[in-house]
Amino acid sequence: MNFRRGRREDYPEINLIPFIDILLVIVIFLAVTTTYARFAELKINLPTSSAEQTPTQPKQIEVAVAENGRYQIDSNAIGDASVDELAALLKQAAGDQSDPVVVINADAQATHQSVVNVMEAARRVGLSRITFATQTAP
């Protein structure tokens, strides 16, 4: 006997269709925005080596130019020197190195001609790698 007339107990149901629609949109979004990496377009077999590579630092020739125009090459004080004397001393300092780096440490008050003399001497000897040392402002 059913004494409840017209009243039925409805059980709540979950509607999965909107959930599936949202998941489908997310899957499409991920498929469109994902970049696929191509690891290799050409199949290349690289050669192998068992030896470690050690980077070789080129020799540096330190040239200091004082405010009064005096020179110092690799902690050997020279004093006043002509371009020819500087060239001979730079060649001696380079030794058998093929292309050392000449680092010019010039005083801020040194004359422009003193620095140009060092550069000219390096050019005459065949040293083309020249750099200047600086310090940061306090």
N, CA, C and O atoms as a GROMACS GRO file, in nm:
protein
  552
    1MET      N    1   0.080  -0.115   0.000
    1MET     CA    2   0.000   0.000   0.000
    1MET      C    3   0.087   0.124   0.000
    1MET      O    4   0.183   0.135   0.076
    2ASN      N    5   0.053   0.212  -0.082
    2ASN     CA    6   0.128   0.336  -0.096
    2ASN      C    7   0.037   0.451  -0.056
    2ASN      O    8  -0.052   0.489  -0.132
    3PHE      N    9   0.058   0.505   0.063
    3PHE     CA   10  -0.027   0.612   0.112
    3PHE      C   11   0.019   0.749   0.068
    3PHE      O   12  -0.051   0.848   0.089
    4ARG      N   13   0.128   0.756   0.012
    4ARG     CA   14   0.178   0.887  -0.033
    4ARG      C   15   0.127   0.910  -0.174
    4ARG      O   16   0.171   0.844  -0.268
    5ARG      N   17   0.041   0.997  -0.188
    5ARG     CA   18  -0.017   1.024  -0.318
    5ARG      C   19   0.058   1.137  -0.385
    5ARG      O   20   0.073   1.245  -0.327
    6GLY      N   21   0.103   1.114  -0.500
    6GLY     CA   22   0.166   1.216  -0.581
    6GLY      C   23   0.303   1.260  -0.535
    6GLY      O   24   0.369   1.338  -0.603
    7ARG      N   25   0.345   1.214  -0.426
    7ARG     CA   26   0.479   1.253  -0.379
    7ARG      C   27   0.573   1.137  -0.400
    7ARG      O   28   0.557   1.029  -0.344
    8ARG      N   29   0.669   1.165  -0.481
    8ARG     CA   30   0.774   1.066  -0.504
    8ARG      C   31   0.903   1.122  -0.454
    8ARG      O   32   0.927   1.243  -0.462
    9GLU      N   33   0.984   1.038  -0.404
    9GLU     CA   34   1.113   1.083  -0.358
    9GLU      C   35   1.209   1.077  -0.475
    9GLU      O   36   1.236   0.971  -0.531
   10ASP      N   37   1.262   1.195  -0.512
   10ASP     CA   38   1.357   1.201  -0.623
   10ASP      C   39   1.499   1.195  -0.567
   10ASP      O   40   1.535   1.266  -0.473
   11TYR      N   41   1.575   1.109  -0.627
   11TYR     CA   42   1.715   1.098  -0.589
   11TYR      C   43   1.794   1.198  -0.672
   11TYR      O   44   1.770   1.212  -0.792
   12PRO      N   45   1.889   1.266  -0.610
   12PRO     CA   46   1.968   1.362  -0.690
   12PRO      C   47   2.055   1.286  -0.790
   12PRO      O   48   2.112   1.181  -0.759
   13GLU      N   49   2.063   1.340  -0.908
   13GLU     CA   50   2.146   1.276  -1.010
   13GLU      C   51   2.249   1.376  -1.059
   13GLU      O   52   2.226   1.497  -1.062
   14ILE      N   53   2.360   1.324  -1.098
   14ILE     CA   54   2.468   1.408  -1.146
   14ILE      C   55   2.463   1.407  -1.298
   14ILE      O   56   2.464   1.301  -1.362
   15ASN      N   57   2.459   1.527  -1.354
   15ASN     CA   58   2.455   1.539  -1.499
   15ASN      C   59   2.599   1.546  -1.548
   15ASN      O   60   2.667   1.645  -1.521
   16LEU      N   61   2.647   1.447  -1.619
   16LEU     CA   62   2.786   1.438  -1.663
   16LEU      C   63   2.813   1.508  -1.795
   16LEU      O   64   2.929   1.526  -1.831
   17ILE      N   65   2.714   1.545  -1.868
   17ILE     CA   66   2.734   1.604  -2.001
   17ILE      C   67   2.810   1.736  -1.994
   17ILE      O   68   2.904   1.752  -2.073
   18PRO      N   69   2.780   1.833  -1.906
   18PRO     CA   70   2.861   1.954  -1.900
   18PRO      C   71   3.005   1.926  -1.855
   18PRO      O   72   3.099   1.991  -1.900
   19PHE      N   73   3.021   1.830  -1.766
   19PHE     CA   74   3.154   1.792  -1.721
   19PHE      C   75   3.238   1.737  -1.837
   19PHE      O   76   3.355   1.772  -1.850
   20ILE      N   77   3.179   1.654  -1.919
   20ILE     CA   78   3.248   1.598  -2.035
   20ILE      C   79   3.281   1.708  -2.135
   20ILE      O   80   3.389   1.706  -2.194
   21ASP      N   81   3.191   1.803  -2.155
   21ASP     CA   82   3.217   1.915  -2.246
   21ASP      C   83   3.337   1.997  -2.200
   21ASP      O   84   3.422   2.035  -2.281
   22ILE      N   85   3.344   2.025  -2.071
   22ILE     CA   86   3.456   2.103  -2.018
   22ILE      C   87   3.586   2.027  -2.034
   22ILE      O   88   3.688   2.085  -2.072
   23LEU      N   89   3.585   1.897  -2.003
   23LEU     CA   90   3.707   1.817  -2.019
   23LEU      C   91   3.751   1.812  -2.165
   23LEU      O   92   3.871   1.814  -2.193
   24LEU      N   93   3.657   1.803  -2.258
   24LEU     CA   94   3.691   1.802  -2.401
   24LEU      C   95   3.756   1.934  -2.443
   24LEU      O   96   3.852   1.934  -2.520
   25VAL      N   97   3.705   2.045  -2.393
   25VAL     CA   98   3.765   2.175  -2.425
   25VAL      C   99   3.905   2.184  -2.368
   25VAL      O  100   3.994   2.236  -2.435
   26ILE      N  101   3.928   2.135  -2.248
   26ILE     CA  102   4.062   2.137  -2.188
   26ILE      C  103   4.159   2.051  -2.267
   26ILE      O  104   4.273   2.091  -2.289
   27VAL      N  105   4.116   1.934  -2.310
   27VAL     CA  106   4.202   1.847  -2.389
   27VAL      C  107   4.238   1.912  -2.522
   27VAL      O  108   4.353   1.905  -2.565
   28ILE      N  109   4.142   1.975  -2.587
   28ILE     CA  110   4.171   2.045  -2.713
   28ILE      C  111   4.267   2.160  -2.690
   28ILE      O  112   4.360   2.180  -2.768
   29PHE      N  113   4.246   2.236  -2.583
   29PHE     CA  114   4.336   2.347  -2.552
   29PHE      C  115   4.478   2.298  -2.528
   29PHE      O  116   4.573   2.358  -2.580
   30LEU      N  117   4.496   2.192  -2.452
   30LEU     CA  118   4.629   2.138  -2.427
   30LEU      C  119   4.694   2.084  -2.554
   30LEU      O  120   4.814   2.098  -2.574
   31ALA      N  121   4.615   2.021  -2.640
   31ALA     CA  122   4.670   1.967  -2.765
   31ALA      C  123   4.716   2.079  -2.858
   31ALA      O  124   4.816   2.063  -2.928
   32VAL      N  125   4.645   2.190  -2.859
   32VAL     CA  126   4.681   2.301  -2.948
   32VAL      C  127   4.802   2.377  -2.895
   32VAL      O  128   4.888   2.417  -2.974
   33THR      N  129   4.810   2.398  -2.765
   33THR     CA  130   4.917   2.480  -2.710
   33THR      C  131   5.045   2.405  -2.680
   33THR      O  132   5.147   2.468  -2.653
   34THR      N  133   5.045   2.276  -2.684
   34THR     CA  134   5.165   2.199  -2.656
   34THR      C  135   5.257   2.202  -2.776
   34THR      O  136   5.215   2.180  -2.889
   35THR      N  137   5.386   2.229  -2.750
   35THR     CA  138   5.484   2.223  -2.857
   35THR      C  139   5.555   2.089  -2.848
   35THR      O  140   5.596   2.045  -2.741
   36TYR      N  141   5.566   2.028  -2.958
   36TYR     CA  142   5.632   1.898  -2.962
   36TYR      C  143   5.776   1.918  -3.004
   36TYR      O  144   5.804   1.973  -3.110
   37ALA      N  145   5.867   1.873  -2.920
   37ALA     CA  146   6.010   1.890  -2.948
   37ALA      C  147   6.055   1.782  -3.044
   37ALA      O  148   6.022   1.664  -3.030
   38ARG      N  149   6.130   1.825  -3.142
   38ARG     CA  150   6.192   1.730  -3.233
   38ARG      C  151   6.337   1.717  -3.191
   38ARG      O  152   6.414   1.812  -3.196
   39PHE      N  153   6.371   1.598  -3.149
   39PHE     CA  154   6.504   1.580  -3.094
   39PHE      C  155   6.611   1.584  -3.201
   39PHE      O  156   6.717   1.643  -3.179
   40ALA      N  157   6.588   1.526  -3.312
   40ALA     CA  158   6.689   1.527  -3.417
   40ALA      C  159   6.621   1.508  -3.552
   40ALA      O  160   6.544   1.414  -3.572
   41GLU      N  161   6.652   1.599  -3.642
   41GLU     CA  162   6.599   1.582  -3.776
   41GLU      C  163   6.696   1.502  -3.861
   41GLU      O  164   6.656   1.434  -3.955
   42LEU      N  165   6.824   1.511  -3.827
   42LEU     CA  166   6.925   1.431  -3.894
   42LEU      C  167   6.985   1.336  -3.792
   42LEU      O  168   7.013   1.375  -3.679
   43LYS      N  169   7.003   1.215  -3.831
   43LYS     CA  170   7.066   1.118  -3.741
   43LYS      C  171   7.216   1.130  -3.760
   43LYS      O  172   7.271   1.095  -3.865
   44ILE      N  173   7.283   1.180  -3.656
   44ILE     CA  174   7.427   1.204  -3.663
   44ILE      C  175   7.494   1.127  -3.551
   44ILE      O  176   7.450   1.132  -3.436
   45ASN      N  177   7.598   1.058  -3.583
   45ASN     CA  178   7.681   0.992  -3.484
   45ASN      C  179   7.805   1.077  -3.463
   45ASN      O  180   7.891   1.085  -3.551
   46LEU      N  181   7.814   1.140  -3.347
   46LEU     CA  182   7.928   1.226  -3.318
   46LEU      C  183   8.047   1.143  -3.273
   46LEU      O  184   8.030   1.039  -3.210
   47PRO      N  185   8.167   1.188  -3.306
   47PRO     CA  186   8.286   1.115  -3.262
   47PRO      C  187   8.303   1.130  -3.111
   47PRO      O  188   8.262   1.228  -3.051
   48THR      N  189   8.365   1.030  -3.053
   48THR     CA  190   8.388   1.033  -2.909
   48THR      C  191   8.537   1.040  -2.880
   48THR      O  192   8.621   1.004  -2.963
   49SER      N  193   8.567   1.089  -2.761
   49SER     CA  194   8.705   1.099  -2.719
   49SER      C  195   8.712   1.066  -2.572
   49SER      O  196   8.620   1.096  -2.496
   50SER      N  197   8.820   1.004  -2.532
   50SER     CA  198   8.834   0.968  -2.391
   50SER      C  199   8.916   1.072  -2.315
   50SER      O  200   8.920   1.069  -2.192
   51ALA      N  201   8.981   1.162  -2.384
   51ALA     CA  202   9.064   1.264  -2.319
   51ALA      C  203   8.979   1.383  -2.278
   51ALA      O  204   8.882   1.418  -2.346
   52GLU      N  205   9.018   1.444  -2.166
   52GLU     CA  206   8.949   1.565  -2.122
   52GLU      C  207   9.008   1.686  -2.194
   52GLU      O  208   9.128   1.692  -2.219
   53GLN      N  209   8.921   1.780  -2.227
   53GLN     CA  210   8.970   1.904  -2.286
   53GLN      C  211   9.005   2.000  -2.176
   53GLN      O  212   8.924   2.026  -2.087
   54THR      N  213   9.122   2.053  -2.181
   54THR     CA  214   9.162   2.154  -2.084
   54THR      C  215   9.178   2.286  -2.157
   54THR      O  216   9.257   2.296  -2.252
   55PRO      N  217   9.104   2.386  -2.114
   55PRO     CA  218   9.117   2.514  -2.182
   55PRO      C  219   9.253   2.575  -2.153
   55PRO      O  220   9.298   2.581  -2.038
   56THR      N  221   9.318   2.620  -2.256
   56THR     CA  222   9.448   2.682  -2.239
   56THR      C  223   9.431   2.833  -2.241
   56THR      O  224   9.376   2.890  -2.335
   57GLN      N  225   9.477   2.894  -2.138
   57GLN     CA  226   9.471   3.039  -2.129
   57GLN      C  227   9.591   3.097  -2.203
   57GLN      O  228   9.704   3.052  -2.182
   58PRO      N  229   9.568   3.196  -2.288
   58PRO     CA  230   9.682   3.257  -2.355
   58PRO      C  231   9.767   3.334  -2.254
   58PRO      O  232   9.718   3.383  -2.152
   59LYS      N  233   9.894   3.344  -2.285
   59LYS     CA  234   9.984   3.418  -2.197
   59LYS      C  235   9.947   3.566  -2.200
   59LYS      O  236   9.909   3.619  -2.304
   60GLN      N  237   9.958   3.630  -2.086
   60GLN     CA  238   9.930   3.772  -2.078
   60GLN      C  239  10.058   3.848  -2.049
   60GLN      O  240  10.138   3.808  -1.964
   61ILE      N  241  10.077   3.955  -2.122
   61ILE     CA  242  10.189   4.044  -2.097
   61ILE      C  243  10.131   4.170  -2.035
   61ILE      O  244  10.056   4.244  -2.100
   62GLU      N  245  10.165   4.194  -1.911
   62GLU     CA  246  10.114   4.310  -1.837
   62GLU      C  247  10.206   4.430  -1.862
   62GLU      O  248  10.325   4.425  -1.830
   63VAL      N  249  10.150   4.536  -1.917
   63VAL     CA  250  10.227   4.658  -1.941
   63VAL      C  251  10.163   4.769  -1.858
   63VAL      O  252  10.045   4.799  -1.875
   64ALA      N  253  10.240   4.828  -1.769
   64ALA     CA  254  10.191   4.938  -1.686
   64ALA      C  255  10.248   5.069  -1.739
   64ALA      O  256  10.366   5.079  -1.772
   65VAL      N  257  10.160   5.168  -1.746
   65VAL     CA  258  10.202   5.302  -1.790
   65VAL      C  259  10.173   5.398  -1.676
   65VAL      O  260  10.058   5.415  -1.636
   66ALA      N  261  10.278   5.460  -1.622
   66ALA     CA  262  10.263   5.551  -1.509
   66ALA      C  263  10.221   5.689  -1.556
   66ALA      O  264  10.222   5.719  -1.676
   67GLU      N  265  10.184   5.772  -1.460
   67GLU     CA  266  10.140   5.908  -1.491
   67GLU      C  267  10.251   5.989  -1.558
   67GLU      O  268  10.224   6.073  -1.644
   68ASN      N  269  10.376   5.964  -1.519
   68ASN     CA  270  10.488   6.041  -1.574
   68ASN      C  271  10.543   5.980  -1.703
   68ASN      O  272  10.645   6.027  -1.753
   69GLY      N  273  10.478   5.877  -1.757
   69GLY     CA  274  10.521   5.820  -1.885
   69GLY      C  275  10.621   5.707  -1.873
   69GLY      O  276  10.678   5.665  -1.974
   70ARG      N  277  10.644   5.657  -1.755
   70ARG     CA  278  10.738   5.546  -1.735
   70ARG      C  279  10.662   5.415  -1.755
   70ARG      O  280  10.543   5.406  -1.728
   71TYR      N  281  10.734   5.314  -1.803
   71TYR     CA  282  10.674   5.185  -1.838
   71TYR      C  283  10.723   5.074  -1.747
   71TYR      O  284  10.830   5.084  -1.686
   72GLN      N  285  10.643   4.969  -1.739
   72GLN     CA  286  10.680   4.849  -1.666
   72GLN      C  287  10.617   4.732  -1.740
   72GLN      O  288  10.496   4.729  -1.760
   73ILE      N  289  10.698   4.635  -1.778
   73ILE     CA  290  10.648   4.517  -1.849
   73ILE      C  291  10.671   4.395  -1.761
   73ILE      O  292  10.785   4.363  -1.726
   74ASP      N  293  10.562   4.328  -1.727
   74ASP     CA  294  10.567   4.208  -1.642
   74ASP      C  295  10.654   4.230  -1.518
   74ASP      O  296  10.746   4.152  -1.492
   75SER      N  297  10.627   4.333  -1.443
   75SER     CA  298  10.694   4.371  -1.318
   75SER      C  299  10.842   4.403  -1.335
   75SER      O  300  10.917   4.401  -1.237
   76ASN      N  301  10.887   4.432  -1.458
   76ASN     CA  302  11.024   4.478  -1.484
   76ASN      C  303  11.017   4.626  -1.519
   76ASN      O  304  10.968   4.663  -1.625
   77ALA      N  305  11.067   4.709  -1.430
   77ALA     CA  306  11.062   4.853  -1.453
   77ALA      C  307  11.155   4.891  -1.568
   77ALA      O  308  11.269   4.847  -1.574
   78ILE      N  309  11.104   4.972  -1.659
   78ILE     CA  310  11.180   5.012  -1.777
   78ILE      C  311  11.217   5.159  -1.772
   78ILE      O  312  11.328   5.196  -1.810
   79GLY      N  313  11.128   5.241  -1.727
   79GLY     CA  314  11.152   5.384  -1.727
   79GLY      C  315  11.104   5.442  -1.859
   79GLY      O  316  11.010   5.391  -1.920
   80ASP      N  317  11.168   5.550  -1.901
   80ASP     CA  318  11.134   5.609  -2.030
   80ASP      C  319  11.193   5.523  -2.140
   80ASP      O  320  11.310   5.486  -2.134
   81ALA      N  321  11.113   5.491  -2.242
   81ALA     CA  322  11.161   5.406  -2.351
   81ALA      C  323  11.098   5.452  -2.480
   81ALA      O  324  10.986   5.503  -2.481
   82SER      N  325  11.170   5.432  -2.588
   82SER     CA  326  11.115   5.464  -2.720
   82SER      C  327  11.028   5.348  -2.767
   82SER      O  328  11.022   5.243  -2.703
   83VAL      N  329  10.963   5.368  -2.879
   83VAL     CA  330  10.876   5.264  -2.934
   83VAL      C  331  10.958   5.142  -2.974
   83VAL      O  332  10.915   5.029  -2.953
   84ASP      N  333  11.078   5.164  -3.030
   84ASP     CA  334  11.163   5.051  -3.070
   84ASP      C  335  11.208   4.970  -2.949
   84ASP      O  336  11.210   4.847  -2.954
   85GLU      N  337  11.243   5.038  -2.840
   85GLU     CA  338  11.284   4.967  -2.719
   85GLU      C  339  11.166   4.890  -2.660
   85GLU      O  340  11.181   4.777  -2.614
   86LEU      N  341  11.047   4.951  -2.661
   86LEU     CA  342  10.929   4.882  -2.612
   86LEU      C  343  10.898   4.759  -2.697
   86LEU      O  344  10.858   4.654  -2.645
   87ALA      N  345  10.917   4.772  -2.829
   87ALA     CA  346  10.890   4.659  -2.919
   87ALA      C  347  10.984   4.543  -2.889
   87ALA      O  348  10.942   4.428  -2.886
   88ALA      N  349  11.110   4.574  -2.866
   88ALA     CA  350  11.207   4.468  -2.836
   88ALA      C  351  11.174   4.401  -2.703
   88ALA      O  352  11.184   4.278  -2.691
   89LEU      N  353  11.136   4.480  -2.604
   89LEU     CA  354  11.101   4.423  -2.473
   89LEU      C  355  10.972   4.341  -2.479
   89LEU      O  356  10.960   4.240  -2.411
   90LEU      N  357  10.875   4.385  -2.559
   90LEU     CA  358  10.751   4.309  -2.575
   90LEU      C  359  10.778   4.176  -2.645
   90LEU      O  360  10.719   4.074  -2.610
   91LYS      N  361  10.866   4.179  -2.746
   91LYS     CA  362  10.900   4.055  -2.816
   91LYS      C  363  10.971   3.958  -2.722
   91LYS      O  364  10.948   3.838  -2.727
   92GLN      N  365  11.058   4.011  -2.637
   92GLN     CA  366  11.127   3.928  -2.540
   92GLN      C  367  11.028   3.871  -2.438
   92GLN      O  368  11.040   3.755  -2.399
   93ALA      N  369  10.932   3.952  -2.395
   93ALA     CA  370  10.833   3.906  -2.296
   93ALA      C  371  10.739   3.801  -2.357
   93ALA      O  372  10.692   3.712  -2.287
   94ALA      N  373  10.712   3.814  -2.486
   94ALA     CA  374  10.623   3.717  -2.552
   94ALA      C  375  10.690   3.582  -2.564
   94ALA      O  376  10.623   3.479  -2.557
   95GLY      N  377  10.819   3.580  -2.582
   95GLY     CA  378  10.892   3.454  -2.593
   95GLY      C  379  10.848   3.376  -2.716
   95GLY      O  380  10.839   3.432  -2.825
   96ASP      N  381  10.819   3.247  -2.698
   96ASP     CA  382  10.779   3.164  -2.811
   96ASP      C  383  10.627   3.152  -2.823
   96ASP      O  384  10.578   3.072  -2.903
   97GLN      N  385  10.551   3.229  -2.744
   97GLN     CA  386  10.405   3.227  -2.756
   97GLN      C  387  10.365   3.287  -2.889
   97GLN      O  388  10.423   3.386  -2.934
   98SER      N  389  10.265   3.226  -2.952
   98SER     CA  390  10.227   3.273  -3.085
   98SER      C  391  10.149   3.404  -3.081
   98SER      O  392  10.179   3.496  -3.158
   99ASP      N  393  10.052   3.416  -2.993
   99ASP     CA  394   9.971   3.537  -2.990
   99ASP      C  395   9.925   3.567  -2.847
   99ASP      O  396   9.808   3.544  -2.815
  100PRO      N  397  10.015   3.616  -2.762
  100PRO     CA  398   9.974   3.648  -2.624
  100PRO      C  399   9.888   3.774  -2.621
  100PRO      O  400   9.884   3.851  -2.717
  101VAL      N  401   9.820   3.792  -2.509
  101VAL     CA  402   9.735   3.910  -2.489
  101VAL      C  403   9.817   4.016  -2.417
  101VAL      O  404   9.878   3.989  -2.314
  102VAL      N  405   9.817   4.136  -2.472
  102VAL     CA  406   9.886   4.249  -2.410
  102VAL      C  407   9.781   4.327  -2.329
  102VAL      O  408   9.687   4.382  -2.385
  103VAL      N  409   9.800   4.331  -2.197
  103VAL     CA  410   9.708   4.402  -2.109
  103VAL      C  411   9.776   4.532  -2.068
  103VAL      O  412   9.880   4.532  -2.003
  104ILE      N  413   9.714   4.644  -2.107
  104ILE     CA  414   9.771   4.776  -2.077
  104ILE      C  415   9.701   4.830  -1.952
  104ILE      O  416   9.580   4.854  -1.952
  105ASN      N  417   9.780   4.850  -1.847
  105ASN     CA  418   9.732   4.911  -1.724
  105ASN      C  419   9.784   5.054  -1.720
  105ASN      O  420   9.895   5.080  -1.672
  106ALA      N  421   9.707   5.147  -1.772
  106ALA     CA  422   9.751   5.286  -1.780
  106ALA      C  423   9.688   5.367  -1.668
  106ALA      O  424   9.570   5.350  -1.636
  107ASP      N  425   9.767   5.454  -1.609
  107ASP     CA  426   9.717   5.546  -1.509
  107ASP      C  427   9.616   5.639  -1.574
  107ASP      O  428   9.627   5.670  -1.693
  108ALA      N  429   9.519   5.684  -1.497
  108ALA     CA  430   9.416   5.772  -1.552
  108ALA      C  431   9.475   5.905  -1.598
  108ALA      O  432   9.420   5.969  -1.688
  109GLN      N  433   9.587   5.948  -1.538
  109GLN     CA  434   9.650   6.073  -1.575
  109GLN      C  435   9.764   6.056  -1.674
  109GLN      O  436   9.832   6.153  -1.708
  110ALA      N  437   9.787   5.933  -1.722
  110ALA     CA  438   9.894   5.908  -1.818
  110ALA      C  439   9.859   5.975  -1.951
  110ALA      O  440   9.742   5.987  -1.988
  111THR      N  441   9.963   6.017  -2.022
  111THR     CA  442   9.937   6.084  -2.150
  111THR      C  443   9.891   5.983  -2.253
  111THR      O  444   9.924   5.865  -2.248
  112HIS      N  445   9.814   6.034  -2.345
  112HIS     CA  446   9.762   5.951  -2.452
  112HIS      C  447   9.876   5.895  -2.536
  112HIS      O  448   9.869   5.781  -2.582
  113GLN      N  449   9.979   5.973  -2.556
  113GLN     CA  450  10.093   5.931  -2.637
  113GLN      C  451  10.164   5.810  -2.575
  113GLN      O  452  10.211   5.722  -2.647
  114SER      N  453  10.172   5.805  -2.444
  114SER     CA  454  10.237   5.692  -2.378
  114SER      C  455  10.165   5.562  -2.408
  114SER      O  456  10.229   5.459  -2.432
  115VAL      N  457  10.032   5.564  -2.406
  115VAL     CA  458   9.953   5.445  -2.435
  115VAL      C  459   9.964   5.409  -2.583
  115VAL      O  460   9.972   5.291  -2.619
  116VAL      N  461   9.963   5.509  -2.669
  116VAL     CA  462   9.976   5.484  -2.812
  116VAL      C  463  10.112   5.424  -2.844
  116VAL      O  464  10.123   5.341  -2.934
  117ASN      N  465  10.216   5.465  -2.771
  117ASN     CA  466  10.349   5.406  -2.792
  117ASN      C  467  10.348   5.256  -2.763
  117ASN      O  468  10.410   5.178  -2.837
  118VAL      N  469  10.280   5.215  -2.658
  118VAL     CA  470  10.271   5.072  -2.626
  118VAL      C  471  10.195   4.999  -2.736
  118VAL      O  472  10.234   4.890  -2.778
  119MET      N  473  10.088   5.058  -2.782
  119MET     CA  474  10.009   4.994  -2.889
  119MET      C  475  10.090   4.984  -3.018
  119MET      O  476  10.083   4.882  -3.088
  120GLU      N  477  10.165   5.087  -3.050
  120GLU     CA  478  10.249   5.085  -3.170
  120GLU      C  479  10.360   4.981  -3.159
  120GLU      O  480  10.390   4.912  -3.256
  121ALA      N  481  10.419   4.970  -3.041
  121ALA     CA  482  10.524   4.870  -3.020
  121ALA      C  483  10.467   4.729  -3.035
  121ALA      O  484  10.531   4.642  -3.094
  122ALA      N  485  10.348   4.706  -2.982
  122ALA     CA  486  10.284   4.575  -2.995
  122ALA      C  487  10.252   4.545  -3.141
  122ALA      O  488  10.266   4.432  -3.186
  123ARG      N  489  10.209   4.646  -3.216
  123ARG     CA  490  10.179   4.625  -3.358
  123ARG      C  491  10.305   4.590  -3.436
  123ARG      O  492  10.302   4.504  -3.524
  124ARG      N  493  10.416   4.656  -3.404
  124ARG     CA  494  10.541   4.629  -3.475
  124ARG      C  495  10.590   4.486  -3.452
  124ARG      O  496  10.648   4.424  -3.541
  125VAL      N  497  10.567   4.435  -3.333
  125VAL     CA  498  10.611   4.300  -3.300
  125VAL      C  499  10.515   4.196  -3.356
  125VAL      O  500  10.551   4.079  -3.370
  126GLY      N  501  10.392   4.237  -3.388
  126GLY     CA  502  10.293   4.144  -3.440
  126GLY      C  503  10.194   4.095  -3.336
  126GLY      O  504  10.125   3.995  -3.357
  127LEU      N  505  10.186   4.164  -3.225
  127LEU     CA  506  10.091   4.129  -3.121
  127LEU      C  507   9.962   4.207  -3.146
  127LEU      O  508   9.958   4.329  -3.132
  128SER      N  509   9.858   4.136  -3.184
  128SER     CA  510   9.734   4.204  -3.222
  128SER      C  511   9.626   4.198  -3.114
  128SER      O  512   9.526   4.268  -3.124
  129ARG      N  513   9.646   4.118  -3.013
  129ARG     CA  514   9.545   4.106  -2.907
  129ARG      C  515   9.582   4.199  -2.792
  129ARG      O  516   9.667   4.166  -2.709
  130ILE      N  517   9.517   4.316  -2.789
  130ILE     CA  518   9.547   4.418  -2.690
  130ILE      C  519   9.420   4.450  -2.614
  130ILE      O  520   9.314   4.466  -2.674
  131THR      N  521   9.430   4.460  -2.482
  131THR     CA  522   9.315   4.497  -2.401
  131THR      C  523   9.361   4.595  -2.294
  131THR      O  524   9.480   4.606  -2.263
  132PHE      N  525   9.265   4.667  -2.237
  132PHE     CA  526   9.295   4.765  -2.135
  132PHE      C  527   9.232   4.722  -2.003
  132PHE      O  528   9.119   4.673  -2.000
  133ALA      N  529   9.306   4.740  -1.895
  133ALA     CA  530   9.254   4.710  -1.762
  133ALA      C  531   9.189   4.835  -1.706
  133ALA      O  532   9.242   4.945  -1.720
  134THR      N  533   9.074   4.817  -1.644
  134THR     CA  534   9.003   4.929  -1.583
  134THR      C  535   8.958   4.887  -1.443
  134THR      O  536   8.964   4.770  -1.406
  135GLN      N  537   8.912   4.984  -1.368
  135GLN     CA  538   8.855   4.955  -1.236
  135GLN      C  539   8.717   5.017  -1.230
  135GLN      O  540   8.689   5.113  -1.302
  136THR      N  541   8.633   4.963  -1.146
  136THR     CA  542   8.498   5.015  -1.134
  136THR      C  543   8.498   5.139  -1.045
  136THR      O  544   8.579   5.153  -0.954
  137ALA      N  545   8.406   5.228  -1.074
  137ALA     CA  546   8.396   5.352  -0.997
  137ALA      C  547   8.337   5.320  -0.860
  137ALA      O  548   8.248   5.236  -0.850
  138PRO      N  549   8.385   5.386  -0.754
  138PRO     CA  550   8.333   5.358  -0.619
  138PRO      C  551   8.193   5.408  -0.601
  138PRO      O  552   8.136   5.392  -0.493
   0.00000   0.00000   0.00000
